[in-house]
């Protein structure tokens, strides 16, 4: 139990419950530290990762947890739902963590750097949950957390950025001077850039090829200068915070659902361990979906598409509950295309009407809370919620991710989304009235429709 600042559990109790606690926080959407909002303009930066090549900065906003020891795999096998046999060196996987109730806590990328060294990279929720378990583990595992720059601006263990887009491979071949190895998907390889050793994970986003590069913090200046010089030949664009916030919608990845830690008795020790300095303890909840039960805002790994990652042949936290969720799945993840006319109307009401105006739709990322859930209706009946909205300049459309009933998930299905948060307790939300925006179901990942089929 944390004996310093107030614990998350204390904060929840003082607020009168988890929903009141989250609905009262004035924290806005996540702000990416260390980089400007735009390097050029966010629309061109968005198009670069689909039409040319883009550099997406990750050195400052990603939390890293370093796990050292001879028993990291047995340790992770008791907590994560993934398959770990085999999991060889210089490979990576998307690690997924569930609670005892089978609901989703977090995901991150797990890098196996060597026999005894692993990195967990992503939003802090996965690192925090794993760090908590290392403190009571009997396995040979030692954890070191490398916080992101939202916590404090200081030198970190590694720099990190992505090179993405149709021209990424040609750029990488040239900049490595022939040292680029043939790296298969979600595997790592070593190379030299500007006479500095660099390691890369091969993966892509929005259906385009790419690499996630990282190396010693002190080596980054030389590597960056090399990319500035060689990248200019390929029209490489650096991606600022505004465009970066919209990368997830195209791939169908749900970046930061509310972690299922705020309610169950099994999670009480964890809530007592989390202090007021963790993101979980300052995060906010926004949107038109209103419920007194925080569990109504949770998602589970099955409905958001992670069923294929589950190792059903062993026990881990939440395994039995996940079996039940698999057998009784009622919702799934989709992309939602917002109606152009409705978006324009709501934006006009937000800008020009002083009385009875609408909640502002910020561009390119309209979120106004850490976690956001906007009610979805079909024929007047609630079918789910919309979350993580963003405007894409790749086909000039406002889109979001949705969790909807299975009967309402067919592409082309028309739904209604309620936009706004009337009567909000948070100072970050202006006075407004609720608006209805028509949305149309599309595939998730969205690029299956727009980029592979050419349909809009």
Buried (B, 14 or more C-beta within 10 A) or exposed (E): EBEEEBBBBBBBBEBEBBBBBBBBBEBBBBEBBBBEEBBEEBBBBBBBBBBBBBBBBBBBBBBBBBBBBEBBBBBBBEBBBBBBEEBEBBBBBBBBBBBBBBBBBBBBBBBBBEEBBBBBBBBBBBBBBBBBBBEEBEBEBEBEBBBBBBBEEEEBEBBBBBBBBBBBBEBBEBBBBEBBEEBEEBBBBBBBBBEBEBBBBBBBBBBBBBBBBBBEBEBBEEBBEBBEEBBEEBBBBBBBBBBBBBBBBBBBBBBBBBBBBBBBEEBEEBBBBBBBEBBBBBBBBBBBBBEEEBBEBBBBBBBBBBBEBBBEEEEBBBBEBBBEBBEEEEBBBBBBBBBEEBBEBBBEBBEEEEEEBBBBBBBBBBBBBBBBBBBBBBEEEEBBBBBBBBBBBBBEBBBBBBBBBEEBBEBEBEBBBBBBBEEBEBEBBEEBEBBBBBBBBBBBBBBBBBBEEEEE
